[in-house]
Amino acid sequence: MSNEVDAGDYGPMKRLSTMFSTLQDKFHRDRSDRDLTLPQPTAPALAATSFFEYLVVVSLGKKRGQGTYEPQITYQFPKLANMGRSQREEEEKSLKAILLFCFPEGVNWAPLTEYPSETFSFVLTEVDGSRRNGYCRRLLPRGKGARAPEAYCIISRVACFGLFSKIFDEVEKRRQISMAMIYPFMQSLREAPFPAPGNTVTIKSFIPESGTEIISLTRPLDSWLEHVDFRTLFRCLTNEEVLKVFASTVLERRIIFMAEELSTLSQVLHAVAALLYPFTWQHTFISIVPSVLIDVVMAPTPYLLGVQRNKLDDVIDQSDMLIVDLTEGAENTFITCIGDESTILPEKLQEELLQALCCRRDNSTSEELNKVVSEAFLSFFVKTVGHFSSHVKGSSGRQPGVFQKKSFCKASEHKASQHFVKRFVQTQMFDIFIQEVERRPTQEGFFHKKIAEYQESKKKEKAKRGEGACDVNVGVFRQNNLICHMLLKTTGID
């Protein structure tokens, strides 16, 4: 898996190069079994039958005779004992990676008396290309005096950040009573079916002195955005800055986001990836890069990386990339850039995007904000590449079609769009998307629905313009007829 790391061996640059070559091979494999109407880059939620695979509690233990700490798993549910040997070996490798992502800062910790709780997520990519989500909450455990923080981490096939944030609230509440109180709640959750979009599942859990509690967990109706909250993205960046980031992302460039908070990094990276819908980021995606893997920034291939702000000196020397500082009050949001970010998107469509983004309200709910933002960027793709189906030729019944790239690019509505489309069709995300279209030319989905609505509105607008032109012609004819009549009457011919 892409995040598979031997805790005692991080290897030189040769190993790093091999690692990323393998990554590229994984991401570019045939994705024929994926439903393009579901959100990416995380695994489709419909593939999951339960909320989670396992929960671990990761604590920082002080190394004997040293002043440094190392993360170690102090609690796990369920245990790996019931797994087969090969499966257990794979999960043990995953657990080593989880230790790194729960405490990506490394070994240099000092005991703390105060530590603000934070929730973040990361992605584990398996050898077969499938992905699992890691949800993590770090906090200071109950106690007195200075102590090291600990982390709860849930591994799940389900992509639903808001739902797991609420689950962590319940886990944290029980942890303050006793570690043993976590087990019955997680057991009930593990036995509960994952709800359909818009549905609710209830979990019963007993807490001493409080009795039996009923916890309701509701899955958002707009399930393809349930792993995304755009609020952090627009808190850190202006509308214009978001468009520059989006422009770099659609051309699959190397992009690094920097922030102090792990929650900021993970939320922003997932939000940026969601702007690409219905396309999927096909390259390296690490929302939080552990310190021991910081050399990943030297990889020559496209990536989306989240790096903590104190690692700036390790990435600043890199060229041909966009480094975005998400720190509040940062002097320069774009630490480095290529310089053409403002000219990649067609000017008219940039203006439309900005107008649409200005419609969001400061007091809007997460669902309302997601709707405004997602529809704005989806409309961009509808207008630039929404005519793709007309250029898939030779398909009949179950026979695959062939995409006509040249005619597709020439058929863009405006010349400015043509220039963008010619660059966009060279990306891996478009290539993977169009391969699926060639394989299933008649597929339907949310994107196809929006394309049909747009094309229908254009037909109505065209028909309306035609009626208007007809009315003008009739008016001109009547006016000319009246002038002729007056001239005839003046000359006495009438």
C-alpha positions in Angstrom: 0.0 0.0 0.0 1.1 3.5 -0.6 1.2 4.4 3.1 2.9 1.1 4.0 6.0 2.0 5.9 8.4 0.0 8.0 8.7 1.9 11.3 12.3 1.1 11.5 13.4 1.6 7.9 12.5 4.7 5.9 15.2 4.1 3.3 17.2 6.4 1.0 16.0 8.2 -2.1 16.2 5.1 -4.2 13.6 3.4 -2.1 11.5 6.6 -2.2 11.7 6.6 -6.0 10.6 3.0 -6.2 7.7 3.7 -3.8 6.3 6.4 -6.1 6.8 4.4 -9.3 4.7 1.7 -7.6 2.2 4.4 -6.6 1.8 5.5 -10.2 1.2 2.0 -11.4 -1.5 1.5 -8.8 -3.3 4.7 -9.6 -3.3 4.1 -13.4 -4.7 0.6 -13.4 -8.0 0.0 -15.0 -10.8 1.3 -12.7 -13.6 -0.4 -14.6 -15.5 -1.5 -11.5 -15.8 2.0 -10.1 -19.0 4.0 -10.3 -18.1 7.4 -11.5 -21.2 8.9 -9.9 -19.7 8.3 -6.4 -17.2 10.7 -4.6 -13.5 10.1 -4.9 -10.6 9.9 -3.9 -12.0 7.8 -1.0 -13.5 4.3 -1.5 -17.2 4.3 -2.4 -19.4 4.2 0.7 -21.7 1.7 -0.9 -19.0 -0.9 -0.9 -19.1 -0.9 3.0 -21.4 -3.1 5.1 -20.5 -1.7 8.5 -19.3 1.5 10.0 -15.7 0.6 10.6 -13.0 -2.2 10.6 -11.3 -1.4 13.8 -10.5 1.3 16.4 -7.0 1.8 17.9 -5.9 4.1 20.7 -2.3 5.4 20.1 -0.3 6.7 23.0 3.1 8.4 23.2 5.5 6.3 25.2 8.9 7.7 26.3 11.9 5.8 25.1 13.9 4.3 27.9 17.0 6.4 28.6 16.1 9.0 25.9 14.2 12.2 25.9 12.1 11.3 22.9 8.7 9.7 22.5 7.4 7.0 20.1 3.8 6.2 19.3 2.5 2.8 20.4 -0.9 1.1 20.2 -2.4 0.7 23.8 -5.9 -0.4 22.8 -7.4 -2.1 19.8 -10.9 -3.3 18.9 -11.4 -5.8 17.6 -8.2 -7.7 18.0 -6.3 -9.2 15.0 -6.4 -12.7 16.6 -9.3 -14.0 14.5 -7.6 -13.1 11.2 -5.7 -15.4 8.9 -1.9 -15.2 8.8 -1.6 -13.2 5.5 -4.4 -10.9 6.5 -2.9 -10.3 9.9 0.5 -9.5 8.4 -1.1 -6.9 6.1 -3.0 -5.4 9.0 0.2 -5.2 11.0 1.8 -3.2 8.2 -1.3 -0.9 8.2 -0.9 -0.4 11.9 2.7 0.7 11.5 1.5 3.3 9.0 -1.3 4.4 11.3 1.2 5.2 14.1 2.9 7.6 11.7 -0.2 9.4 10.6 -1.6 9.7 14.2 1.6 11.5 15.2 3.2 12.8 12.0 5.3 15.4 13.9 7.8 12.7 14.8 9.4 11.8 18.2 10.0 15.3 19.6 7.3 15.8 22.2 7.2 17.4 25.6 4.6 16.7 28.3 1.7 19.1 28.2 -0.9 20.4 30.6 -3.2 21.9 27.9 -3.8 20.6 24.4 -6.8 21.5 22.2 -8.6 18.4 20.8 -8.5 18.1 17.0 -10.0 15.7 14.5 -8.4 14.9 11.1 -8.3 12.2 8.5 -5.9 10.4 6.2 -6.1 7.8 3.4 -4.4 4.3 3.3 -4.0 3.0 -0.2 -3.8 -0.8 -0.6 -1.8 -2.8 -3.1 -4.9 -3.4 -5.2 -5.6 0.3 -5.4 -8.5 0.3 -2.9 -8.6 2.9 -0.2 -9.4 3.0 3.4 -10.0 6.1 5.5 -8.3 6.8 8.8 -10.2 9.1 11.1 -8.2 10.4 14.0 -8.9 12.5 17.1 -6.0 13.7 19.3 -6.5 15.0 22.8 -5.0 15.1 26.2 -6.1 12.1 28.3 -7.7 12.6 31.7 -5.2 13.2 34.5 -3.2 15.8 36.4 0.0 17.5 35.6 2.0 17.4 32.4 1.3 14.4 30.1 1.5 13.4 26.5 -1.5 13.4 24.2 -3.1 10.3 22.8 -5.0 9.6 19.6 -8.1 7.6 18.8 -8.0 6.2 15.2 -10.9 4.5 13.4 -10.2 2.7 10.1 -13.2 2.4 7.8 -14.1 1.9 4.1 -16.8 4.6 4.7 -16.1 8.1 3.6 -18.2 10.3 6.0 -16.1 12.7 8.1 -19.0 14.4 9.9 -20.4 11.0 11.0 -17.1 9.9 12.5 -16.6 13.2 14.2 -19.8 12.5 16.1 -18.7 9.0 16.9 -15.4 10.4 18.3 -17.5 12.6 20.6 -19.1 9.5 22.1 -15.7 7.6 22.3 -14.1 10.6 24.1 -16.9 10.8 26.6 -16.6 7.2 27.5 -12.8 7.3 27.6 -13.0 10.0 30.4 -14.9 7.4 32.5 -12.9 4.3 31.6 -11.2 2.7 28.7 -13.5 -0.3 29.3 -16.5 1.8 28.4 -15.4 2.2 24.8 -15.8 -1.5 24.0 -19.7 -1.9 24.3 -20.3 1.3 22.3 -17.9 0.2 19.5 -19.3 -3.3 19.5 -22.9 -1.9 19.1 -21.6 0.4 16.3 -19.8 -2.5 14.6 -23.0 -4.6 14.5 -25.1 -1.7 13.2 -25.7 -1.4 9.4 -24.4 1.6 7.7 -27.4 3.8 6.8 -28.5 4.8 3.3 -28.2 8.5 2.4 -30.6 10.6 4.5 -31.3 7.7 6.9 -30.6 7.4 10.6 -29.3 4.5 12.7 -29.7 4.4 16.5 -27.1 2.9 18.8 -27.9 1.9 22.4 -25.1 2.3 24.9 -25.0 2.0 28.8 -23.1 4.5 30.8 -22.8 4.2 34.6 -24.8 6.8 36.5 -26.4 7.9 33.2 -28.2 4.7 32.2 -28.8 3.6 28.7 -28.2 6.2 26.1 -29.7 6.3 22.5 -27.2 7.8 20.0 -28.6 8.7 16.6 -26.3 8.8 13.7 -27.7 10.4 10.5 -26.0 10.1 7.1 -26.3 13.3 5.0 -28.7 13.1 2.0 -26.0 14.5 -0.4 -23.9 11.4 0.1 -21.3 12.2 -2.6 -20.2 15.2 -0.4 -20.5 13.6 3.0 -16.7 13.4 3.4 -16.3 17.1 2.6 -16.8 20.4 4.5 -15.9 23.4 2.4 -15.9 25.9 5.3 -12.3 25.4 6.2 -11.2 25.9 2.6 -13.0 29.2 2.3 -11.9 30.3 5.7 -8.3 29.9 4.7 -8.5 31.1 1.1 -10.4 33.9 -0.8 -12.6 33.0 -3.8 -9.8 34.1 -6.2 -7.2 32.0 -4.4 -9.4 29.0 -4.5 -9.7 29.4 -8.2 -5.9 29.5 -8.6 -5.6 26.3 -6.6 -8.4 24.7 -8.6 -6.7 25.7 -11.9 -3.4 24.0 -10.8 -5.3 20.9 -9.6 -7.1 20.3 -12.9 -3.8 20.4 -14.7 -2.4 17.8 -12.2 0.5 19.8 -10.9 2.5 19.3 -7.7 0.7 21.1 -4.9 1.6 21.4 -1.2 -0.6 22.9 1.4 0.9 24.1 4.7 -0.7 24.7 8.1 -0.1 24.2 11.8 -3.3 22.2 12.5 -3.7 18.7 11.2 -7.5 19.2 10.9 -7.0 22.2 8.6 -4.7 20.2 6.3 -7.0 17.2 6.0 -10.2 19.2 5.5 -8.7 21.5 2.9 -7.1 18.7 0.9 -10.3 16.7 0.8 -12.2 19.8 -0.2 -9.8 20.6 -3.1 -10.1 17.0 -4.4 -13.9 17.3 -4.2 -13.9 20.4 -6.5 -12.8 18.0 -9.3 -16.1 16.0 -9.3 -17.0 14.2 -11.5 -13.3 13.6 -12.1 -10.9 11.9 -9.7 -7.4 12.9 -8.6 -5.3 10.0 -9.9 -1.9 10.7 -8.4 -0.3 10.8 -4.9 -2.7 12.1 -2.3 -1.5 12.4 1.3 -3.5 14.8 3.4 -0.9 14.8 6.2 2.7 13.9 5.4 4.6 12.3 8.4 8.0 13.9 9.2 9.8 10.6 8.3 8.3 10.8 4.8 9.0 14.4 4.1 11.2 13.4 1.1 7.9 12.7 -0.7 8.0 16.4 -1.8 11.0 15.5 -4.1 8.9 13.1 -6.2 8.7 14.3 -9.8 5.1 13.2 -10.3 1.9 15.2 -9.5 0.7 15.2 -6.0 -1.6 16.8 -3.4 0.3 16.9 -0.1 -0.5 18.4 3.4 2.7 19.4 5.3 2.9 21.0 8.7 4.1 24.6 8.7 7.3 23.9 10.7 8.5 21.8 7.7 8.7 24.8 5.3 12.5 24.6 5.1 12.2 21.1 3.8 9.9 22.0 0.9 10.8 25.6 -0.1 13.7 24.6 -2.4 11.4 22.7 -4.7 10.5 24.3 -8.0 7.6 24.0 -10.5 5.0 23.6 -7.9 2.4 25.5 -5.9 3.0 25.9 -2.2 -0.1 27.2 -0.4 0.2 28.7 3.1 -3.1 28.1 5.0 -1.9 29.9 8.1 -4.3 32.7 9.3 -2.8 36.1 8.5 0.0 34.6 6.3 2.0 37.3 4.6 2.0 35.4 1.3 -0.7 32.8 0.7 1.3 31.4 -2.3 4.8 30.8 -1.1 5.8 29.6 -4.6 3.8 29.3 -7.8 4.4 28.8 -11.5 2.8 32.2 -12.4 0.1 31.2 -14.9 -2.5 30.1 -12.3 -4.8 33.1 -13.1 -4.8 32.4 -16.9 -5.5 28.6 -17.0 -9.3 28.8 -16.7 -11.3 30.6 -19.4 -11.8 34.2 -18.3 -15.6 34.2 -18.8 -16.0 31.0 -16.8 -13.8 32.3 -14.0 -16.1 35.3 -13.7 -19.1 32.9 -13.5 -17.4 30.9 -10.9 -16.7 33.9 -8.8 -20.3 35.1 -9.1 -21.6 31.8 -8.0 -19.2 31.6 -5.0 -20.3 35.0 -3.9 -23.8 33.6 -3.4 -22.8 31.6 -0.3 -23.8 33.1 3.0 -21.5 33.3 6.1 -24.2 31.7 8.3 -25.0 28.9 5.9 -25.0 25.3 7.1 -22.4 22.8 5.9 -25.0 21.2 3.5 -26.0 24.6 2.1 -22.4 25.6 1.5 -21.5 22.2 -0.1 -24.4 22.7 -2.5 -23.4 26.2 -3.6 -19.7 25.3 -4.1 -20.2 21.9 -5.7 -22.8 23.1 -8.2 -20.5 26.1 -9.2 -17.6 23.8 -10.1 -19.8 21.1 -11.6 -21.3 23.8 -13.9 -17.7 24.7 -15.0 -17.1 21.1 -16.2 -20.6 20.9 -17.8 -19.8 24.0 -19.9 -16.2 23.0 -20.8 -16.4 19.2 -21.4 -20.1 18.4 -21.1 -20.3 17.6 -24.9 -18.0 14.5 -24.6 -20.8 12.0 -25.3 -21.3 13.3 -28.8 -17.7 12.4 -29.6 -17.8 8.8 -28.6 -18.2 7.0 -31.9 -18.8 3.4 -32.9 -20.6 2.2 -29.8 -23.6 -0.1 -30.4 -25.3 -2.1 -27.7 -22.6 -3.6 -25.5 -19.7 -2.7 -27.8 -17.3 -0.1 -26.5 -17.0 3.3 -28.2 -14.0 5.2 -29.3 -13.5 8.8 -28.1 -12.7 11.3 -30.9 -10.3 13.7 -29.1 -9.7 16.2 -32.0 -13.3 16.7 -32.9 -14.2 17.0 -29.2 -11.6 19.8 -28.6 -12.7 21.7 -31.7 -16.3 21.5 -30.7 -15.9 23.7 -27.6 -18.3 26.6 -27.4 -15.7 29.3 -27.3 -12.0 29.6 -28.4 -11.0 30.4 -24.8 -12.5 27.1 -23.7 -10.8 25.3 -26.5 -7.4 26.2 -25.2 -8.3 24.9 -21.7 -9.9 21.7 -23.0 -6.8 20.9 -25.1 -4.7 20.9 -21.9 -7.3 19.2 -19.8 -7.7 16.2 -22.1 -4.0 15.4 -21.5 -4.6 14.7 -17.8 -4.9 11.3 -16.2 -8.2 12.2 -14.5 -9.8 13.0 -17.9 -8.2 9.9 -19.5 -9.6 7.6 -16.8 -13.0 9.2 -17.0 -13.3 8.9 -20.8 -12.1 5.3 -20.6 -15.1 4.5 -18.5 -17.3 6.4 -20.9 -15.9 4.4 -23.8 -16.6 1.2 -21.9 -20.2 2.3 -20.9 -21.4 5.0 -23.3 -25.0 4.9 -22.0 -24.2 5.3 -18.3 -26.2 7.8 -16.3 -25.2 9.8 -13.2 -25.4 13.1 -11.5 -23.0 14.7 -14.0 -25.0 13.4 -16.9 -28.2 14.8 -15.4 -26.6 18.3 -15.1 -25.4 18.1 -18.7 -28.9 17.2 -19.9 -30.4 20.1 -17.9 -27.8 22.5 -19.4 -28.4 21.4 -22.9 -32.2 21.7 -22.5 -31.8 25.2 -21.2 -29.7 26.1 -24.2 -32.3 24.8 -26.6 -35.0 26.8 -24.9 -32.8 29.9 -25.0 -32.1 29.4 -28.7 -35.8 28.9 -29.4 -36.6 32.0 -27.5 -34.1 34.0 -29.4 -35.6 32.6 -32.7 -39.1 33.8 -31.6 -37.7 37.2 -30.7 -36.0 37.5 -34.2 -39.3 36.5 -35.8 -41.2 39.2 -33.9 -38.6 41.8 -34.9 -38.9 40.7 -38.6 -42.7 41.1 -38.4 -42.3 44.5 -36.9 -39.9 45.6 -39.6 -42.2 44.3 -42.3 -45.2 46.2 -40.8 -43.1 49.4 -40.5 -41.8 49.1 -44.1 -45.3 48.5 -45.3 -46.6 51.6 -43.6 -43.8 53.7 -45.1 -44.5 52.4 -48.6 -48.2 53.2 -48.1 -47.4 56.8 -47.0 -45.1 57.3 -50.0 -47.7 56.0 -52.4 -50.3 58.3 -50.9 -48.0 61.3 -51.1 -47.2 60.7 -54.8 -50.9 60.3 -55.6 -50.4 56.7 -56.8 -52.5 55.3 -54.0 
